Structures are given as structure tokens and as C-alpha cells.
Amino acid sequence: MTTPQSLITRLAAPDATGRTEADIQSDIKTLLITADFDLDTPRLEEQIGDGSRRRIDIATGATVIEVKKRLTNEIADADYINQLAGYVTTRMSQDGSRYNGILTDGKTWWLFEQSPADGSFARRSTFELSSGATEVGLVEWLQAVLATRSNITPTHANIESLLGASSPAYSQDVAYLLDLYAQVRTNPTVGLKRDLWARLLRSALGTGFDTDNNKLFIDHTLLVVEASVIGHAVMGLPLDDLLQHPERLLSGDEFRQAGIYNVIESGFFDWILLAEGGQKYLSRIVKRIQMFDWSDIDHDALKILYESVINADVRKGMGEYYTPDWLAEGVTAKVLDKPLEQSALDPACGSGTFLFQAIRRIITAAEAAGWDSPTIVEHVQSHVFGLDIHPVSVLLARVTYLLALGEHLHDRGDVWVPVHLGDSMQWYQPGDHEENVFTINTEGVDLADVQNATLFSIARTLAFPLNSLGDTDTFDQLVTAMTDRAKEHTDPTAPRPEVDSVLKRFGIAPSTADYTLLADTFATLCDLNAEGRDSIWGFYIRNQVRPLWLSMPGRRVDVLIGNPPWVAYRYMTPDLQEKYRAFANRYNLWHGGAVATQQDLVGLFITRSVAKYLNDGGTFGFVTPLAVLSRKAYEGFRAGRWGTYLRGEFTETWDLDKMRPRGFFPVPSAVVFGTRHTFHDPTKSSEEPACGFPPTKKVLSGLRVRNDWPATYEALTITEAKNVELGTDAGDRSPYNEVVVNGATIFPRMLFFVEEQTQTTSRLGRTQGTTTVESYRTSLEKEPWKSQPSWSATLPSRYIFDVHLGSTLVPFGLLEPWRAVLPIERQQLMDEQQIDNADNSVRDWWRDVSQRWEDNKTKQSKLSLMGNLDYQRKLSKQLNAVKHRVLYSASGNTVAAARIADPRAVIEHKLYWMPANGKEEARYLTAILNAPVTTEMVAVYQSRGLFGGRDFDKNVWRLPIPKFNPADPLHMRLVNLATKAEEVAAGVDAGAYGFQKHRRLVRDALTKAGITEPMNVAVKNLLGEDD
């Protein structure tokens, strides 16, 4: 059946003449029957069943719908809401389930649910049916609320609409989870789980992770619950059993009974079961996941689920950039070239994309070789490994691992999924740690903090001898036995239980050092348990030890693959920064000075992974930012001399910047391939193994084919190009390089830029020589400044300056400048004391904007407002300027330049400026900068954005641009061309278009006027680039 459009039109118009509540009720019943809800016939006017005569307007499944003639707001409709709340409360008491309450007039739909924390009846979601709408929006909203459909294909669109962050189901479930968490947040066990979760993410994400972000903890809990249900579903485990026993969902019991281990286990997120209403919550999630047909899903479904809940801004802040399947397949095919002989590890496996490709590649080869399923499964689980520090990613990767094994799981022995929640960097081990001892600090801020107490006055550590790691199953059993025995100690005043029998069972004699170490660790576990902080340590330790096990001689792998975390140095915690510098120095990767803040974890992560996990002669293939191929911050990484003995030979690199469509990563990307070597005798330099980058790179261009590497490869054009590296040495530069200056950081803009009020409505007027101004606001402002109220003042006019920005510059011309209030007196930047002694209005303005700066600046900023305004003296250097200056754009796809003859004008940091000896030299330079060939030649030095070259900065002056010589005919030809170009540019009327459109119109006009081509030829001649 289909829903008539006329019905939707009627629902959208509850005020229509003659419409009654009964009419609306009838239309809603028809909608529920005819649309795709898989419902039994909804029940109208159903008695509540509490002995009263109250009737529910519409009852269907676990949802009560109350219909009214017209809704206005929650205050006016409080009686309706209370009536609905009574129905829902009664239904919940009758069968013990979660119930939805919907209040609607057909046009407005309010979703309510009773809070498990305080019993309040809160609105969770709203849908408004607009006039002229089709049924799609309302039906999708109701589908997510009712959760009654079945056999839905888990596509991106379906997962997004029914489970994603924009769905009512998400709003409802997150609110419910927050209420559950409010019940138990002070429980020591719950506190420990959250602390350890935060500790892992802080280590992975640095200051990009907000310690107090309960919302992210709740989102991760929701994701783990949903992924756990999906894991059961894709393995064919009956979800109806979980509805009856939801507490078993997070324990992984069904998997273990099926002989599949290390997929789902009690960890950070089973805190739900400690809250009243937790089991009801789990049952509702099972019902939501039951809507989908998981029997034949693409492994991408789990990635889609994650991205549907965690929005793009949050993922970016956390450095999470998932690799598309076609690229993961291509990288894996390149390095896993002997799939039945090689072992592989992805040390930052995320949701398991590279693991899936590695497993499928091995299976394809094994099937071709005639292997049976038990042999294939046993080989895969002993040859393909994954590590990640992100607890949600690990669960997704484990399920992905099973999906990759596919039908071979039907005939196999026991499976231990070798994907672990582990710190691949091994931050936690101090540089002088004992190689045979594994320690975990129980109280650190992050995994780099090993020795400093943060919650108590004395830090406590758990130490385990690595000698017990020869068999990881045995180690797991040892840890489990110790933590289980420690749980018997609940009274801190009572004697601790004995551990001697446990240790002897594992062959650890009292006379050994291992016994003493483990006895001390057991005592710490007992004390933690007595404080209510022990329940998770067994899980945590077992996972954290896996990286050490994989880094032991004899257990390293032949191939490393993956996409390492992209976490910038400036966003790391102080402890991580210190450890980063120590590790980077050890591997010859550290570059301080101007590029210190540009460094990130990518190079160190790859180097550390190669050092720890890759066999000598083993190969690696990693996706990286494109900057790795050329930027200064990666110079030590590209050199491949990673310490005294370790060498990295890069055998091939891929530049992916020209692949289309763009956007598979938030910044342009590359791939690096290489081999690990060991320099056994550094005293013999002639015997040093090959290391460093190749002189050329492969540039891949063309259309990519979604999820298909062979088809993508066929469609690509692959060219060999010189790999230009931007070293830290100055190299050859144009003589102009020394005089170019970046504009001033006039930020936040709303504190400085103003609109002048040319008239005053007051009959009192204003003082001569003053100007009334108000903050100039734009739609491009970002928080927290966007929410700041505007300011206004009447100030001496001499403090108001013309300012040129990127948006006021076009080729060979300047647009109307912005106006800004700046603390400049007689062409000198004022200091704080001078401002304090200045005009009262200026002093009051400065105090106001300075206080706003201090209240809202980033946590990382240590600068005062004056320090930020004159950062690196970029404002001071402009004062007392020469008459003629040249300005050019700091970034973009095409260089734009113009000259200025106003020495009082201020240049903002989106522009670079330089003095010129006169009008002719200024025109000479603008002709060179605006020539298309200049943009083409400087592109190789630019950092790249998704839409092409991004930053010009001073890279323009890497070109051999000679000093102006008026006696040189070629130089004067450029002057003459620039003169004509200025006339053309001045005649272009861009109307109300923005500056980008204005720039295009000027360039079109220059081409039409016959200026561009001869100018370009002249500049090519000047730079030695003749055709």
C-alpha cells in the first residue's frame, strides 16, 4: 500500500476548517498502516488497563501516541504532556519496558520519554511537517522512533536516517544514556572505566581530546553497544536471545561458547549494567539493530555507523581519517606480495579496513592453493594482527576481521581474533625501562605519564615480568587469575588473600624475582579492589601487553600497513610532547624552531612501528599527508637514518593530490612504501644500508572507482615526477626574499575591525576629530567570537586605519579597504602604559577588548592581546613604511598581487608585503607575481589543500626572480605591461560579487586585452622557463 499525498497534506494543516481530533487520529492510523512500518494494525482508543476509564488515542508496539487538535508550546500544552506521561508511566509499570510517548497534532510531532534518573518526562526529539512536504521525512522520523521495520538493507542512507546523529533514535538514546550515567557516575568502578577510557584517548589525541567530554563517552558507549549487537547479528547469533538476556550482550559469552574469543568483552562500557534501567536500554538497542538485515553486509557498514554518530568536526579534532577501501586494497596489494608467506600488522587499525584487505588477499591466494577452511582460518589468525588505542575502533575492527573470514568461519577450530586495544607507540615505557618488565601506571594522565601521580600523592604501578609472555594465552590466564583473586579483597583493613597458590600454579617459584614482582603487583590489585577500582585492570592489562608481545624478537611481522594517526605536536599534552621530543631525537626526527609546531605524529609513528614490529628486510606501506613528501618538518623522516642502527629505505611514493573526485581525506594525501634495514656496524660507513627517499615520486591522476582498486588502477594515469623536498637550509633565493614580510595578525577581527557611523541622531553631535564606530561583523566568524556581542565607541579618528586583507586585493588593483581601530600613535605602536595614559575612550576600548581576549582565547595561547596583535613584530614592521609597497596573497590557487602607495595603510596577515624603491619596481614585481607561470612554478613548493595549492608564503621567492634593473629592456617591458594591466583592472566592475569572482573577472579582462600572454612569455624568459 502507498500513503496518499492528500493524507500528508491534511496532516500538515491541522487548522483546516472542519478538522477534528478524530480526523487527525484516523489519518495517523492510516499512515501507520500504509507506510513502511511493518506494524500490526494500530489500536485506537485503547483502554489504559489501570482500572480507570482513560483511553490511549493510538497504541502501537512500545509507543503511545496522543493526538490533539493543535499544539503550541510545552508550557501551554503542559496538561497534554502530563496526560501522555501518565499513559507512558502506566504502560512501563505494566510490562517493564521502555516506552515512547508521542504528542502530535499531525503537523508537529513531539517525542517524549521518561528519564531513568529522576522520572521526569522530557522531550527527546521534534519533527515539523511542513506545508507541501511528501511523506518521506515524517515516515523516516517515525521509522527511527518506532523501530518496527525489518529486513532493511544497512546502506549509508538507511543507517544515517535510522541510527545516525540526526535521527530521533539517536537523540532519544543519548539522552537516556546520559540519565543512566548520572545515576552511577560517582561509582568508583564507573569512574575508573571512564578514567582509563579518557587516558587512552588523551594519549591518542592529545589536547584535541576534552577530558570533561561526557558526551563523547556517551557516544562511544552507544557505538559499542550498537556494534556489539551487530557483531552478534553478522555472526548469525539470535538477537531474540539478547532481548531476553540483554546483560549478556556486552560480555561476549555467545562468542566464547561458539569458540570465538577476543571479540566482545567486558571493558569500559558495561557500566550501563550498574544503572537502573540499563537492561531496558540494551533491549531497545537490540530492537533498533534488528530492523536491519545483517546477513550479507559490506564491512563498511561499521565505519558508516561510526561516522553517522561521531560528526566530521569531532573526528577531525581527534585525528581520525578513515582510508577508502580502494586505497587500502592498493597499498596492501603492493606490500603483501607473498600473501601465504608473510605476516602483517596494522599498528593503527581503526575500524579494520587494512585488516580486511589483508585477510581477503590471503584467502584468495589460499583458496587458489587448495587450502581448506580450518587451515585458512588458523593461518590468518596467526599472520594478520591489528592494534589501536581507540576502544570503539578496536571493537569495530574485530567484527570486521570476522566479516573478512566470511564463510570460512563455518568450518574451523577455535578463533582468537588478534586485534587488540594497545598502545603501538609504547609511550608508557620510560627510556631506561627494564626490557623484561612491563609496567602500567594506574593513575597517569595519559600513557606517557609513567611516574607522576595525578590522582593521589603516591603513584602506583602494576608490573609484570615479560618472561611470562612466551605464550600469550598463559599470560592472559595469569592476569585473570590474579585479578579474580584480588577481587576477594573488599575490606582495606583486612589481610590480603594469599597469591602463592596462584603463582605456583603457573610455575612461578617463591625464590624467583618474577614471584616478588608479581606479589607486589597483586598487593596493589588488592588495594585497588578494596577502593572499588579493580574491576577493569585485567581487561586493560591483557590488551596493553599485546604491543610488547608483537615487538619481541621472533614475533615481529614481515609487513606493516595502515594509516597512522595524524595528531599535531601542538595539540599533544605536555607529557606527550616531552616523550615525543625524546623519541624524535632518538630517531633523528626532531626539528625545532620554526617548524616545531608543524610536526605531527605521522613520521614518528611509522618510524617507531618499523623499529618495534617489523623484521629486518620487512616492508611497509603507509598512507600519510602529502606534506610528508616535501615539508621541512619531515626532513629527518625522509632521510631514513633513524638512530644509530635503524635505517628506512623508501622504495616508492605515491602523490594522490591529482586523483578525483577529491575529499577522501580532509587534506591531500600520499602513500610511502619502504623496507627496514639494520646498520650492524655504524663505524663502517661504507657498509651503511640503503636509506632515504627516492628522487622521484609516482603521481597518480584520474578518476577513482569506489571500493575497487583494480578498476581504479586501470583508470589511473601514473607519471614519474621529481620529488621536490623543502629542506631547512635556505638554499638559493631571490634577493627579494630578505625583504618580504607577512601582514599583521589583526585577530579576533570583531575586536578591531569597525564600521563607521557617519551620522549621529543626537542633537548634541560629537567632538571634532572623533568617529563613532561599531564592530564590523561577518558570517565567517567562528566561536567563541561569533557569540561575542558587538562593541561601539566614539574614538579619536587618528586611531582608525585603512587595512588591506586578502579580500581587498585583486590582480593589479585594490578594493575598498576595511577599517580597524589600532593602538598606534604617531606611527608607533603603543605599549600598555601608553594606552593607559591615552584618551579615556581609547583606554576603555582597549580594556574591554583585552578582557574579552583573555576570557576567550584558546588554552594553548600564552599571548596577551597586544602580543597577538604584534606577533613577530608584524604590525610594528609596517609603521613608517615607504610610499610604494607590493602586496600579494598569502595563499590560494593563483597568486594575486598589486601595488599600494599609501604608507599609513596596514596590511593584514592574509597578505605579504614588501617595500619597493619606486613605482616602476613595484609594477615590475606585480607583473611577475600575477603571471600564470609564477603560480605554476611555485606550486611544487606549496602545501596542498583539498582544492589545490594552499600557501604561497615566501615560497614565491624560491624562484630566481632578479632584482629590478631599469636598464634591462625585459624588466621595463614588464613595467609597461603592468601599467596597462592596472588600467584594465581599474575598469572591471564586479558589482556585488565577492573578491574571488572579482579576481576571475580581472584575469578574464587581462586575457581579453591581450596582456596576459605577452606578460607570461616575458616572465618565462626572465625565469629561464622559455618554451
Steps between C-alpha positions, in 0.01 A plus 500: 500500500605859448416805704289754310661841468165650596534340844839666554354831383217468752740417786708808419188720542341426840328840498309423183127572530304209639801290609446319830725296728322190374588591141867546589497175698352311208753641254789404727366144528479483121856631471627232741324228299588617148858618547793263543491428874431122508237561769201301611186711485544794740246498780278808539340613825657211693417489871806557714422195712553658842139475614420850383306598190801674340566411138816529288431668166735272302705209635756314292784285631693686771361837398205702627370775267277775636323719242390858560331757277785751523836514678670828583780462758585289802379757752161550338463127436619386844171322572529298179856405589404394852218289356743327263751452783234320703430260214870426448565447872211257523614303195857479636377370835287240322776332298830648623610627159613839369211687340484784253242773542404704193284811521383632163248708313609340171726792409713520817635178648660493847681190624514454878653241728518454874845561645649198678686739732224711652178387334448830320321495167731671254463585133769314301426597140273714285380470143312773315302401189526794265236605253547329165728230643488137386474207738874424495619717787220410740517131416878489557457678833230257611697199375792599721269553801285189463782260401251249362624448143698196401736381227626851426820501295774667711596764244660831589168684455301252710751489784521880499123553511417230755805504730707807411551817699218677316243231579251516789623158611845642563367800691283275712765239573773751581270684741407170665866402530588834657231439758634150568850642538375764743386216728839328520766759418620514861538122517877429533484221243325721247744782576795270435357380169446857384845608623674223307292574191603865524862403559515299180338771291715772649806301402365453150361848447688739728322821592261443212323275751292677762540318833161622620319394186227277642314525170782319319508229770126455450536491121771237530283297738213515251727396215645206691152377594378531140815342356472216751147425386610517137787266582253245632273549199766461230618180664147361484451503876127535585420853616175385664716329764661836576156655544436248775850533652639842402769481767678239287542745213813666635669194645561309175373174652329388178822547303705306750244218499545488122879480539564862391702702748611861542210653308271642768608519863411692811699820488443872525136506398317231699440762770147513358415182690567674832225753433133441562341486158821384333356170382195677356736722306691203358176333394391811310832512314462134406158583356645786298776283354247223426341727241789429263593194301862434601530166321692638202656832593797690369765545770468875441172493694687525830701797378177661381343446842793671669503794261123537532526548876831685536479810280775614266620787722548268797681241286729769362580625848587144595725444198275224364525465124371170365661355190274420202491134402649545154810666645540248782472221244762662276748554783450149633544342156829686460665379822326169568638349182556151646176467693542137606850562636480842667360619830348848525412755766301820484621688811221759474225281360198723559185320391703232324508610135860388439447180701204413281705548183792297634275212606312496170828502309628203701173311462499551123851356475421216743186397314696498176756276670228257610510566874198394705312732735658386831847551351408842363351624828793371705750660262324836493470536877869426541611734220275810501500725806347833595568754774321822583480726801138595431260266687207543259719446194635176644153349535409605146826353370439169676160463338652604167764229546225238532319643198818460297523132596144464368378151416821341624374550856248221442771234506790578735652450840500762774562857386687760703456832320846662523384862510592671823444819692865593519743789503709438189733786590570343841505849650474364852841335514768746620818518297696311764237235572594139566446309177358201687243693705167641390355783711169684499449808714153491650460874538667681208347776291587311183721210397810719485471579871664205671628629828304811594199467729196690385216376718682413821821602668682176416477345154444126487607273218413148394807310383518164322807303391528469124647154549141387545411622153634210298144372476245778502214267589687400814567864581128576462418218736756626753361855495142373523583273794678783687223753444229246594681420825550873571125555475461300820663789687220748572594619851814719508548423870499121448804290398544454125423152361799281421633488145760225549274223366412703193862569410613145568227375267683688223840363599620823665708397803531719813877518460482682164502873424182451297322377812599808701396734218161330455437485875546877521268548201242274662511711817429811290211326326354407839524857624338633183216252533439600861463857370255381234750558217606153391227359279654598167874455553509146369339607172728804479824313571426214261448741214784736581756219503431399139727764343789372713430145395501598131825693542693210650768339280350211309149647508549798273322510165607512138265779393367818661196667345257772597421864546680639807340760729533860385536681836681834493777562754337821616191307610686242708492516880821626666595143599448377146695793358792416727489134405453589133814716505697226674392235248541736203852589610582132539396435140648826357154634421477808720497842336455789739486869427253623243376154401459357852125561508461358147622159606252226565488138601501350149877477443581389854217246503623336179862502619412363842280230345780397265743490793271299726300268278667446161752231419828603348440503124126534557291742296252771590230702327333792677254769399626843607428868448650627174723730708712197594645498148640852513449705817785604728350337809547154343859546385645260757230245424576512127874461567432151640794511746288423800753480780827312521393171348154531346472596133190556288532465123202656323451305181202683351266788576157588361373855467118479508428872467378477141255216554133581457252544646674671789408471863588144600719668764463851648847593373693379193659164557781273391625146552853402596646153451828376636722236654660471842876452522741472792841670494690236692831683525462881489881538511513376141320772308567325170278214614198714589181349354298696248276762663306814423252616237511427128566806280169455317141432597208341319222750437164323479234693309160411371165381630490259790241224499326455834604186687685353202880523472543301176248723321656810654848390395385448144343846492807675641774682320828447685788732422849523645586846636785653695433504873590851611592508871488823695796467732575718799801652321441837337617390154495739208249780539406813313660811654146617579461211745674701771258795490164321478284521815175333597216733601384556857279259694200728554296238679238452630361719228189607688719661768678729250310539174224757500227668303493876528175669598504809279201666662379540854135528590585695813460879482811521717723386212850381580847640556689611192772255399310200635312221327223280632564136411343159555639149459502381140345153500502234227343159448847343496561551873556190708443424863564628757519837325183447303298509822675807636280811506603787278662805655468867409688813597584853397877514452757746371510459123880469497469151648295372207699357208443361153583130495549283194425127522491216253141595420596856394766396248450414132766466229648847439247672723366558849137506609359720775700434818347394828527732799652403832570660836867446587711628794740698279607857582725702270595186305613323818327202658393596850586286800259422782617795711460744213149373433417539868610863484320567170156638425235357734301351213806320361593372845146372561488332158833326555404378845175358361653316205798378706269350759296329228823356360609365837157348563473325163846426361602137452652301782823474302542874457735670747494834316335819616283681248786738426739206463262338254442822305873562461602134478854483358480881470288463187311819580797702626697427184234670289515834679690784335470305173641621169252644254502218246435144609403178325232274649427140405268227622634268770303199374263377233504328165642796307734778611341846498707816546461878490692808603400755764616861542348569845768466770242532781295200385542182704538156342329199661654151523310356202737712290877532472658838430837636394644848447580623150745773405244661277195456284695325222647232727157446655346446155785270398429280800122494459542392136719207609271398785180516293642302205342150479843339463595624848209313658592190297863510607434568869235224525764236568597685818148556630328307771190351343136533592207297376451749218859540394796707618441668830787715632727720289670665798861575407522202267461740205852620566643155449466591133800678342334844488778755444527846654335770290731667252348794309775464238378150410249514209325184618445653845358817346273296272348348813458849649312615190278193499419553869408863430248389237376222728426751778283699259311186398453387860369841603233476231357167618168534682426190706177640640397318817716194431761389751871551457558153352258576217654845465846344459370269227337789317826697508699205368244447222523867411880488490489202266243671278715816491797298373713564811519160666677309221787747435542549874523126553753462216712781646499344848589159357792664326601676821489178704669283240185303419487574126279258305 
